[in-house]
Amino acid sequence: MSFVSVKTPFVGFRRIGVALLLFCLGLAMVIVVAADEAPLVRKNVSFVHAGNILQGVLVLPSTAATLDSCVIFVHGSGDTPRDAYGYYEPLWHLFAEKGWCSLSWDKPGVGDSEGDWQLQSMEDRASEVAAAIEFLRTEMDNGEGQIGLIGFSQAGWVLPKVANQRDDVTFLISVSGAVNWIEQSRYSGRQRMMAEGLSGQEIEAAEDAAGAINALIQSDAPYTAYLSYIAGEVDVKPMSEAFWGFVKHNWRADVRTDLQAIHVPMLALFGSYDAYVDPDSSANAYRQLLGLSAVPFFEVRLFDHADHGLMKAEQRKPAHQGVAAWLTLLKIWFLGGDIFADGVLAGLANWLDKFSEPGITFAREDDRLT
C-alpha cells in the first residue's frame, strides 16, 4: 500500500476522457440539465503565481451589476481542472442564486495552466490562493468586497494558512478536510482494503508494508530506494517520481496549529460514509480546535449517508476512481444538485445568508453553533 494524500472527487481523470464520454453519451443531456437552472455568466481569466500562468474561470450571477461577493474554490489532491469534471457546477449555481460569484482554475500542470502541482507544498498552495485573491481584488469594484474560500479534501490544510496570513478573507468552508496526513493515509488505505475484501491478516501485512514506505518518505529517501523496496511486489503500481517528491514535501501536514489560530468564521462539513477521511474523528477535532480559536462563530456538520464529496451514499467505500467515478459523473450530469446528500446545499445556502450584507462584522459568540 502506498503513502497517499487525501482524494478529491474524480482524481486522475483527464479532460480528453471526459470529453469523449460526453460525446458518446450525448451532450444533449447536459444541456437539458443546465436548462432547468438559472443562467450563469462565465469569464475565462488568468493570473500568475510562481512564474506560472494559471488559467481559470470566473462564474458570475447573470443579474450581477457589480462584483462585490465571491467564493474562491480550492481543489483537493490530484489532476483537478477548474470545474472538477462537473462536480462544482451545482455549487456554482447555488452560490450565484445567493449573489456570489465563483473563481476556480486548473491546477498547475492541468488543463491550460502552466507549472506542476506535484512540486508544491501546502505553503505553496496557500501562496497560490493568495495570488488568486490579489487577482480577484483587481476585478472587484474599487478592490473591495467579500471573499470566501471553499476547499475540498486536501485543501483543508490550505485554507487556514491563507486566512492566517491575510486580513481580507470573509469566511472559510472546508469540505471533508483531513486533520493529519499520516493518520488520513492510514484510514483511507484501510477503507480501500476492506472494500476490496482483504482479510484482517492481509490488511495487517499491507499496513506493515505501508509503514516501511512511510519510513522511507520520512527519511527523505531517494525515489530509487522506493523502487528497490517494492521491486518484485505483485500487483503494485509504483507512484511516480514526481508524486514521490510531492509526498516527501507534504507528509508533515497537520491542520491543528493553523486551525486553532484562525480568526474568521468557518464552516466544516463531513460525510458519515467518507472512505478517505475519518469523519467522526475529524469532525470532533475541528469542533475542539475551533472552540479554542478566536473565530466569531463556526459550524461543524456531519451529514448522514454522505461520502467524501458530500454526495448521497449507502455505504462507506472508495467511489471516486475507475468505473465508479464515471457512474458518479453521470449522476451529476443527470441530477445536478440532487446528487448531494440531504441538507448539504441548504446548509451552504444558510451559511451564505449570514454574509448577505457586504462589510458586515461579527462579534464573538459564546453559543457558537457546532
C-alpha positions as CSV (number, residue, x, y, z in Angstrom):
1,M,0.0,0.0,0.0
2,S,1.5,3.3,-1.0
3,F,1.5,6.5,1.1
4,V,-1.2,8.6,-0.5
5,S,-2.8,12.0,0.1
6,V,-6.4,13.0,0.6
7,K,-8.5,12.4,-2.5
8,T,-10.6,14.9,-4.4
9,P,-13.7,13.5,-6.2
10,F,-12.6,12.1,-9.6
11,V,-8.9,12.2,-9.1
12,G,-6.9,11.1,-12.1
13,F,-9.3,12.0,-14.9
14,R,-8.2,13.9,-18.0
15,R,-10.3,16.4,-19.9
16,I,-10.0,14.4,-23.1
17,G,-11.5,11.3,-21.4
18,V,-14.4,13.3,-20.0
19,A,-15.0,15.0,-23.4
20,L,-15.0,11.6,-25.2
21,L,-17.5,10.2,-22.7
22,L,-19.7,13.2,-23.1
23,F,-19.7,12.8,-26.8
24,C,-20.5,9.1,-26.6
25,L,-23.4,9.5,-24.2
26,G,-24.8,12.6,-25.8
27,L,-24.1,16.2,-24.9
28,A,-27.8,16.9,-25.0
29,M,-28.4,15.5,-21.5
30,V,-26.0,18.1,-20.1
31,I,-27.9,20.9,-21.9
32,V,-31.2,19.6,-20.6
33,V,-30.0,19.6,-17.0
34,A,-28.5,23.1,-17.4
35,A,-31.7,24.4,-19.0
36,D,-33.5,23.9,-15.7
37,E,-31.1,26.2,-13.8
38,A,-30.5,29.9,-13.7
39,P,-28.1,31.0,-16.4
40,L,-24.5,31.9,-15.4
41,V,-22.0,34.3,-16.9
42,R,-18.6,32.6,-17.4
43,K,-15.5,34.6,-17.9
44,N,-12.2,33.0,-18.7
45,V,-9.5,34.5,-16.6
46,S,-5.8,34.1,-15.8
47,F,-3.3,35.1,-13.1
48,V,0.3,34.5,-12.3
49,H,1.8,32.6,-9.4
50,A,5.4,31.4,-9.0
51,G,6.1,32.4,-12.6
52,N,3.3,30.2,-14.0
53,I,0.2,31.5,-15.8
54,L,-2.8,29.8,-14.3
55,Q,-6.0,29.7,-16.4
56,G,-9.4,29.6,-14.8
57,V,-13.0,30.8,-14.9
58,L,-14.9,33.5,-13.1
59,V,-18.6,32.4,-12.8
60,L,-21.0,35.3,-12.2
61,P,-24.7,35.5,-11.5
62,S,-26.4,36.7,-14.6
63,T,-28.0,39.5,-12.7
64,A,-24.8,40.8,-11.1
65,A,-24.3,44.5,-11.8
66,T,-21.1,44.7,-9.7
67,L,-18.7,42.2,-8.3
68,D,-18.8,42.5,-4.5
69,S,-19.0,39.0,-3.2
70,C,-17.1,36.0,-4.4
71,V,-16.1,32.5,-3.4
72,I,-12.7,31.0,-4.4
73,F,-12.6,27.3,-5.0
74,V,-9.6,25.4,-3.7
75,H,-9.1,21.9,-5.1
76,G,-8.1,18.8,-3.3
77,S,-5.4,16.4,-4.5
78,G,-4.7,15.2,-8.0
79,D,-5.1,16.5,-11.5
80,T,-8.1,18.7,-11.0
81,P,-9.4,21.1,-13.6
82,R,-11.3,24.3,-12.9
83,D,-14.7,22.6,-12.8
84,A,-13.6,19.3,-11.1
85,Y,-15.2,17.5,-14.0
86,G,-18.6,19.0,-13.4
87,Y,-18.7,18.4,-9.6
88,Y,-18.5,22.2,-8.9
89,E,-21.3,23.1,-11.3
90,P,-24.2,22.7,-8.9
91,L,-22.3,24.7,-6.3
92,W,-21.7,27.5,-8.8
93,H,-25.4,27.7,-9.4
94,L,-26.2,27.7,-5.7
95,F,-23.7,30.5,-5.0
96,A,-24.9,32.5,-8.0
97,E,-28.5,32.3,-6.7
98,K,-27.2,33.8,-3.5
99,G,-25.5,36.6,-5.4
100,W,-21.9,35.2,-5.1
101,C,-19.5,34.7,-7.9
102,S,-17.1,31.8,-8.0
103,L,-13.5,31.7,-9.1
104,S,-11.7,28.4,-9.9
105,W,-8.7,27.5,-12.0
106,D,-6.9,24.5,-13.5
107,K,-4.3,23.3,-11.1
108,P,-0.7,23.9,-12.2
109,G,0.1,21.5,-15.0
110,V,-3.6,20.6,-15.6
111,G,-5.7,21.8,-18.5
112,D,-4.4,25.2,-19.6
113,S,-2.4,26.1,-16.6
114,E,1.4,26.1,-16.5
115,G,3.5,24.5,-13.8
116,D,3.2,21.2,-11.9
117,W,1.2,20.9,-8.7
118,Q,3.3,17.9,-7.7
119,L,6.1,20.4,-6.9
120,Q,4.0,22.3,-4.4
121,S,4.0,22.2,-0.7
122,M,0.8,23.2,1.3
123,E,2.5,26.5,1.8
124,D,2.9,26.9,-1.9
125,R,-0.7,26.1,-2.4
126,A,-1.7,28.8,0.2
127,S,0.5,31.3,-1.7
128,E,-1.3,30.4,-4.9
129,V,-4.7,31.1,-3.3
130,A,-3.3,34.4,-2.0
131,A,-2.4,35.2,-5.6
132,A,-5.9,34.4,-6.7
133,I,-7.3,36.8,-4.0
134,E,-5.0,39.5,-5.3
135,F,-6.2,38.9,-8.8
136,L,-9.8,38.9,-7.7
137,R,-9.4,42.2,-5.9
138,T,-8.5,43.8,-9.3
139,E,-11.8,42.5,-10.7
140,M,-13.9,43.8,-7.8
141,D,-15.4,47.3,-7.6
142,N,-12.7,49.5,-6.0
143,G,-10.9,46.3,-5.0
144,E,-13.3,45.9,-2.1
145,G,-15.9,43.2,-1.3
146,Q,-16.3,39.9,0.4
147,I,-14.1,36.9,-0.5
148,G,-14.8,33.5,1.0
149,L,-12.8,30.3,0.4
150,I,-14.2,26.9,-0.1
151,G,-11.8,24.0,-0.1
152,F,-12.1,20.3,-0.7
153,S,-10.3,17.4,1.0
154,Q,-6.5,18.2,0.9
155,A,-7.4,21.9,0.7
156,G,-8.3,21.6,4.4
157,W,-4.6,22.0,5.1
158,V,-4.5,25.1,2.8
159,L,-7.5,27.3,3.8
160,P,-6.4,28.1,7.4
161,K,-2.9,29.1,6.2
162,V,-4.4,31.6,3.8
163,A,-6.8,33.1,6.4
164,N,-4.0,33.3,8.9
165,Q,-1.8,35.3,6.5
166,R,-4.4,37.8,5.4
167,D,-7.0,40.2,6.8
168,D,-9.4,40.2,3.8
169,V,-10.9,36.7,3.9
170,T,-14.5,36.7,5.0
171,F,-15.1,33.0,5.8
172,L,-13.8,29.5,5.2
173,I,-15.8,26.4,4.1
174,S,-14.0,23.1,4.4
175,V,-15.4,20.0,2.7
176,S,-14.1,16.7,4.1
177,G,-10.9,18.2,5.4
178,A,-8.4,15.9,7.0
179,V,-6.5,16.7,10.2
180,N,-3.2,14.8,9.8
181,W,-1.6,13.4,6.6
182,I,-0.3,10.2,8.1
183,E,-3.5,9.4,10.0
184,Q,-5.6,10.1,6.9
185,S,-3.4,7.9,4.8
186,R,-3.7,5.0,7.2
187,Y,-7.5,5.4,7.4
188,S,-8.1,5.7,3.6
189,G,-5.8,2.7,3.0
190,R,-7.6,0.5,5.4
191,Q,-11.0,1.5,4.0
192,R,-9.8,0.7,0.5
193,M,-8.6,-2.7,1.5
194,M,-11.8,-3.5,3.4
195,A,-13.8,-2.6,0.3
196,E,-11.6,-5.0,-1.7
197,G,-12.5,-7.8,0.7
198,L,-9.0,-8.3,2.2
199,S,-8.8,-10.3,5.3
200,G,-7.7,-8.9,8.6
201,Q,-4.3,-10.6,8.3
202,E,-3.8,-9.3,4.7
203,I,-4.7,-5.8,5.8
204,E,-2.2,-6.0,8.7
205,A,0.6,-7.2,6.3
206,A,-0.2,-4.4,3.9
207,E,-0.1,-1.8,6.7
208,D,3.3,-3.1,7.8
209,A,4.5,-2.6,4.2
210,A,3.0,0.9,4.1
211,G,4.8,1.7,7.3
212,A,8.1,0.7,5.7
213,I,7.4,3.0,2.8
214,N,6.4,5.8,5.1
215,A,9.7,5.4,6.9
216,L,11.5,5.9,3.6
217,I,9.5,9.0,2.9
218,Q,10.1,10.5,6.3
219,S,13.8,9.8,6.0
220,D,13.9,11.7,2.7
221,A,15.0,8.6,0.8
222,P,15.5,8.9,-3.0
223,Y,13.0,7.5,-5.4
224,T,15.4,4.7,-6.3
225,A,15.2,3.4,-2.7
226,Y,11.4,3.3,-3.0
227,L,11.6,1.4,-6.3
228,S,14.1,-1.1,-4.8
229,Y,11.8,-1.7,-1.9
230,I,8.7,-2.5,-4.0
231,A,10.7,-4.5,-6.6
232,G,9.1,-7.9,-7.1
233,E,5.9,-6.9,-5.5
234,V,2.9,-8.4,-7.3
235,D,0.1,-6.0,-8.4
236,V,1.8,-3.0,-7.1
237,K,1.7,0.1,-9.3
238,P,4.5,2.4,-8.1
239,M,3.8,6.1,-7.5
240,S,5.6,8.3,-10.0
241,E,8.8,10.0,-9.1
242,A,7.0,13.4,-9.2
243,F,4.4,12.2,-6.7
244,W,7.1,10.7,-4.5
245,G,8.6,14.1,-4.3
246,F,5.1,15.6,-3.5
247,V,4.6,13.3,-0.6
248,K,8.0,14.0,0.8
249,H,7.2,17.7,0.7
250,N,3.9,17.3,2.5
251,W,3.8,14.3,4.8
252,R,4.1,16.5,7.8
253,A,0.8,18.3,7.0
254,D,-1.3,18.7,10.1
255,V,-4.1,21.3,10.5
256,R,-4.2,21.6,14.3
257,T,-1.9,24.6,14.8
258,D,-3.3,26.6,11.8
259,L,-6.9,25.8,12.7
260,Q,-6.6,26.9,16.3
261,A,-5.1,30.2,15.1
262,I,-7.8,31.3,12.6
263,H,-9.9,34.3,13.3
264,V,-12.6,34.2,10.6
265,P,-15.9,32.3,10.6
266,M,-15.6,28.7,9.4
267,L,-18.0,26.0,8.2
268,A,-16.6,22.4,8.3
269,L,-18.6,19.7,6.5
270,F,-18.2,16.0,6.7
271,G,-20.0,12.9,5.3
272,S,-20.7,9.9,7.5
273,Y,-19.7,7.4,4.7
274,D,-16.4,9.1,3.9
275,A,-13.9,6.4,2.8
276,Y,-10.9,8.8,2.6
277,V,-11.1,11.0,5.7
278,D,-12.3,9.6,9.1
279,P,-15.5,11.7,9.5
280,D,-16.0,11.2,13.2
281,S,-12.5,11.9,14.5
282,S,-12.0,14.8,12.0
283,A,-15.3,16.5,13.0
284,N,-14.5,16.1,16.7
285,A,-11.0,17.6,16.1
286,Y,-12.5,20.5,14.2
287,R,-15.0,21.2,17.0
288,Q,-12.3,21.1,19.7
289,L,-9.8,23.3,17.8
290,L,-12.2,25.9,16.5
291,G,-13.6,26.1,20.0
292,L,-10.2,27.1,21.2
293,S,-9.7,29.6,18.4
294,A,-10.7,33.3,18.1
295,V,-13.3,32.8,15.4
296,P,-16.5,34.7,16.0
297,F,-18.6,31.7,15.1
298,F,-18.3,28.3,13.4
299,E,-20.3,25.3,12.4
300,V,-19.2,21.7,12.2
301,R,-21.7,19.4,10.5
302,L,-21.7,15.7,9.8
303,F,-24.2,14.6,7.2
304,D,-25.7,11.1,7.2
305,H,-25.4,9.0,4.1
306,A,-22.8,11.3,2.5
307,D,-19.5,10.3,1.0
308,H,-16.2,12.2,0.7
309,G,-17.7,14.6,-1.7
310,L,-20.9,15.0,0.4
311,M,-22.8,13.1,-2.3
312,K,-25.5,10.6,-1.4
313,A,-24.1,7.2,-0.4
314,E,-25.5,4.0,1.1
315,Q,-22.2,2.6,2.3
316,R,-18.6,3.6,3.0
317,K,-16.4,2.6,0.1
318,P,-14.0,4.3,-2.3
319,A,-16.1,5.5,-5.2
320,H,-14.2,8.3,-7.0
321,Q,-11.9,6.2,-9.2
322,G,-12.4,3.9,-12.1
323,V,-15.9,2.8,-13.3
324,A,-17.5,4.0,-10.0
325,A,-16.2,7.5,-10.8
326,W,-17.7,7.6,-14.3
327,L,-21.0,6.4,-12.8
328,T,-20.9,9.2,-10.3
329,L,-20.2,11.8,-13.0
330,L,-23.2,10.5,-14.9
331,K,-25.3,11.1,-11.8
332,I,-24.0,14.6,-11.6
333,W,-24.8,15.3,-15.2
334,F,-28.3,14.0,-14.9
335,L,-29.2,15.1,-11.3
336,G,-27.2,18.2,-10.8
337,G,-27.6,19.4,-7.2
338,D,-29.7,16.4,-6.3
339,I,-26.5,14.4,-6.2
340,F,-25.7,15.9,-2.8
341,A,-26.9,14.3,0.5
342,D,-29.9,15.8,2.2
343,G,-29.2,19.1,3.9
344,V,-25.9,19.8,2.2
345,L,-27.0,22.6,-0.2
346,A,-29.4,24.0,2.3
347,G,-26.6,24.2,4.8
348,L,-24.4,26.0,2.4
349,A,-27.2,28.4,1.5
350,N,-27.9,29.2,5.1
351,W,-24.2,29.8,5.7
352,L,-24.1,32.4,2.8
353,D,-27.1,34.1,4.2
354,K,-25.0,35.0,7.3
355,F,-22.9,37.2,5.0
356,S,-25.7,38.8,2.9
357,E,-24.7,42.3,3.9
358,P,-21.2,43.3,2.4
359,G,-19.0,44.8,5.1
360,I,-20.8,43.1,7.9
361,T,-18.6,42.4,11.0
362,F,-19.1,39.8,13.7
363,A,-18.6,39.8,17.4
364,R,-17.5,36.6,19.1
365,E,-20.5,34.5,20.3
366,D,-20.4,32.2,23.3
367,D,-23.1,30.0,21.9
368,R,-21.4,29.2,18.6
369,L,-23.2,26.5,16.7
370,T,-21.3,23.3,16.4
